[in-house]
Amino acid sequence: MSKIQERIKEIDKSAKRSRLVAIILSVVIIAFIVLTGWNMKTISANNIKLIENDSIISTKNDSLKFVNEELSFLKNQLEVKEGEYQIKIDSIVKANSVNDDLWNFTKTTNTIQAYSQYIESEGTNNIEEERVNEIKESILKLMSREDWVQIKESNGTALFDKAKIFENIGNVMIAKSARSVRNGVIGVDPSSGRNGDVISKGQYVLVLETKESGKTNWARIKYSNKN
């Protein structure tokens, strides 16, 4: 009987060892499964990151390519614009050269008509103040003679028009027809005979004062015998 009990005890011990080994194996297997799952998750996450990074890199490369293309396009456009601007600059320099030649010709000619043509060519508002003053000074020097001329007939017909081109100089008028210059106003001044000068059609005069004689109008003018 004792031998049977001893055998049973041995069997129990063996069963307990088997169960312990089974439990340990189970824990090891479970741990391995968990570890394997975690590793797979990590690998999957890393793969996703790699894919995302590849996508980001690809996107950045595409963006860089677009930027480079834009920069290349802008560079070409700037080169074209620079060429156009250079053409304009050359034109301006050439125009200024022509203008200087015209101004030199005007000064050399030194007539009121030449100055009027210069102003008409350049435009009143496009001439610098210093040159305007020089023109004014030259014209006043040219208008060195002074006397009287009829500017309106008795029927109201104006014999002179306002010369707007010389409006910065003073009350400058331009003759619509040839007129004799006199020493005074007919019917007002005791001496009103002709002084020998004639204001030709298209000639500029500077009006200093005006007088009426009956229904006619007269003006004391400064004028040049070199129009």
Residue pairs with C-beta under 8 A, 6 or more apart in sequence:
99 122
102 118
102 121
102 122
103 118
103 131
105 114
106 114
106 115
106 117
106 118
107 138
110 138
110 142
111 142
111 224
111 226
111 227
112 139
112 142
112 143
112 203
112 204
112 224
112 226
112 227
113 202
113 204
113 227
115 135
115 138
115 139
116 163
116 165
116 166
116 204
118 135
119 127
119 135
119 165
119 166
120 165
124 165
124 167
124 168
127 135
132 168
135 169
136 168
136 169
139 166
139 169
139 204
140 169
140 206
140 222
142 224
142 226
143 205
143 206
143 222
143 223
143 224
144 222
144 224
145 181
145 197
145 222
145 223
145 224
145 225
146 208
146 220
146 221
146 222
146 223
147 181
147 182
147 183
147 195
147 197
147 220
147 221
147 223
148 181
148 182
148 183
148 184
148 185
148 189
148 192
148 211
148 218
148 219
148 220
148 221
149 179
149 180
149 181
149 182
149 199
149 205
149 218
149 219
149 221
150 159
150 179
150 186
150 216
150 217
150 218
151 158
151 159
151 160
151 173
151 207
151 210
151 217
151 218
151 219
152 158
152 159
152 216
152 217
153 159
153 216
154 214
154 215
154 216
155 215
156 215
158 176
159 175
159 176
159 177
159 179
160 173
160 174
160 175
160 176
160 205
160 219
161 173
161 174
161 176
162 171
162 172
162 173
162 174
163 172
163 173
163 174
163 204
166 172
166 204
169 206
170 206
170 207
171 206
171 207
172 204
172 205
172 206
172 207
173 204
173 205
173 206
173 207
173 219
174 202
174 203
174 204
174 205
175 199
175 200
175 201
175 202
175 203
175 205
176 201
177 201
178 198
178 199
178 200
178 201
179 198
179 199
180 194
180 197
180 198
180 199
181 194
181 195
181 196
181 197
181 198
181 199
181 221
181 223
182 192
182 193
182 194
182 195
183 189
183 191
183 192
183 193
183 194
183 195
184 190
184 191
184 192
185 192
185 211
185 213
185 218
186 192
186 213
186 216
186 218
187 213
187 214
187 216
188 211
188 213
188 218
197 223
197 225
199 205
199 221
199 223
200 227
202 227
203 223
203 227
204 223
204 227
205 219
205 221
205 222
205 223
206 221
206 222
206 223
207 219
207 220
207 221
208 219
208 220
208 221
208 222
209 219
209 220
210 217
210 218
210 219
210 220
211 217
211 218
211 219
211 220
212 218
